Amino acid sequence: MDEFYRQREIITPDDLEGLDIDIAGAGALGGAILFCLCKMGCGVRNRMTITDFDRCAEHNRATQWCRASHVLLGEPKVEALAEMASLLCEREVATVQDRFTGDESRPLGPVVILAVDGIEERLSIWRKIKQRGDVRFLLDARMGAQILDAYAVDLEHDSFDAYEHSLVIEDEPYDEPCTRRAVFYTVLGGAAFVGSLLRAYARGEDFPRHVAFDFRHFFVETSAASPDS
């Protein structure tokens, strides 16, 4: 039986062909997104690369995809994730142990997913990505305590105004680095929203450009596209 038999009316590796993905950030949210995408069929007909400079630490174990041995050896987070993706999903994931900046000399994307720590870092990356020409779809996932904000930008068709407004530091809804205070179900939920947005984009369907979900109070809010026209 086809591995993706049960989801073939929803998303298949064929839908994802050519949509190479760069994930910036290998922490709790970035790792959850990686595994969600692997199980969706990413890595079969498209390339996945994850970039992060950090190493596994004891405080990561409750929310991140690392084993005690990864912590003991101080393994790079990207290498721990690639090992687990190979073991659990039989996917090959390219790794870059460095800080993602947006001005990498290698080709990016066309899909880039941000799961980095703060607004200033996102703003710096965005300023470079929007000038590149090889990135066509940006997903920006932010998690503070139990609140998720996920932004989607179709760089070929959308106005950038709403997304750029979200990068105004004074408007940030939480003042902690992404997932500093977190519990595992929040990152799983965040990855689910990111996977759903990617699925819609890959199949040419409509999708919201902003999703906010409060995992504590079970409140969701979405906003539509603001296309250039």
BAKEKE-434114 format. One record per residue (C-alpha): x, y, z; residue in one letter. Coordinates in pm, whole numbers, plus 50000, padded with zeros to 5 digits. Each point is the difference from the previous one (the first is absolute). Example, Ala and Ser with C-alpha at 12.3 -4.5 7.8 and 13.67 -1.06 7.14 Angstrom:
2
512304955050780A 501375034449934S 
***
This chain:
229
500005000050000M 501145035449924D 501445016650313E 497795030449935F 496844981049905Y 497875014950278R 500875035949913Q 500134998849621R 496885021649963E 501515025750237I 503735002849916I 502514977549823T 503745001949930P 499095008349640D 498325032150120D 503245009550178L 502354992149712E 502395028849943G 498925018650314L 503344997450177D 499765011650361I 502425018650225D 499144999850371I 501745026650207A 500174988650361G 500404964850143A 498415005950339G 496674987350130A 497855015549728L 502454995149714G 500464963550091G 496274993750025A 499495016549661I 502744978449847L 498404967750120F 496525011349897C 501245007249648L 501904967049981C 496834980950083K 498055020749744M 502354988249725G 502665027049992C 503444986549925G 498744975049742V 499875022349692R 501365031950151N 503045010150204R 499895009850367M 502755019850173T 500025010950363I 502345026850132T 500905008050361D 503175008550190F 498954986050341D 500784967450179R 497824976550205C 499685008050372A 498204984050294E 497265026450013H 499104991749638N 498944964350068R 496385006750102A 499085017949677T 502674991549745Q 500944970149788W 503154988450173C 501074970550210R 502044999350318A 503044989449797S 499665030849777H 500045021950310V 502894981550161L 502135004449688L 498865035549934G 498884990449649E 498945027249757P 496215002249997K 499904997149621V 501944967250010E 497784985650274A 496925008749793L 501444985349682A 500834967750184E 496474997550142M 498425008049662A 502014972149842S 499074975750277L 496295008150031L 499075012149653C 502734986049773E 500575034949860R 503305016149910E 500285035250141V 502845023349911A 501475019050295T 501815032950043V 501505007150343Q 499945037749984D 497695029250060R 497475004749719F 500285035449863T 498045000849676G 503015010049790D 501484965149968E 502054995349683S 498214967449920R 496534999649841P 497165001550252L 496544985649985G 497895007649810P 498344993650339V 501575015050314V 498634993250347I 501085022050290L 500064984950349A 502605023250148V 500065017250336D 499075036549971G 498435027849796I 503295017949933E 501464968349850E 496884994849786R 500145035949878L 503654996749901S 499314967549811I 496925014349829W 501845030649868R 502414976949820K 497544973349888I 497625023949827K 502845012549780Q 501314965849893R 497624988349727G 500344962750075D 497624999250299V 496354998149895R 498224990050321F 500825009950359L 498504984150309L 500825017050331D 499004980650313A 500215017450338R 499224984450336M 499895018150331G 498884979350298A 496664986049871Q 499365024749718I 500844992249638L 500255025449720D 500574985649652A 500485023249704Y 500014989849634A 501305021949719V 499704992049630D 502885021549878L 498804998249640E 496505013350061H 499535015250346D 500435034850132S 502654999650273F 498345026850215D 498204977850251A 502974977350055Y 502425028950036E 497685016150254H 500244967950206S 503775005250012L 499705033150185V 501664991350329I 497595020550212E 497104979049870D 501464966650104E 497354982050212P 502604984050225Y 503465010650107D 501714966350038E 502014980849741P 497944974649809C 499014970150222T 502095010850301R 496844992050199R 498274971149829A 498424966050038V 500264973549732F 496415001249876Y 500395036349896T 502844992949759V 498134970249856L 497005022549943G 502195026949848G 501524974949759A 496514988649900A 499015035449898F 503235004149803V 499484966749825G 496455009449908S 501085033549854L 502714983249795L 497534974049873R 497615027049880A 502785019249826Y 501364968549834A 496584991349859R 499165035149887G 497195004550253E 498995030850197D 501575004050343F 500075026450274P 503065022150024R 499865001150379H 498814974350252V 500025007050374A 499114972450244F 499855001850378D 500534964650130F 498965009550351R 496645015849916H 499364981249673F 499595031749795F 500915002149632V 500105030249771E 500935001949631T 500485027549745S 499904997549622A 502445010749731A 500745035749898S 500974994149636P 501915024749786D 497695013649733S 
***
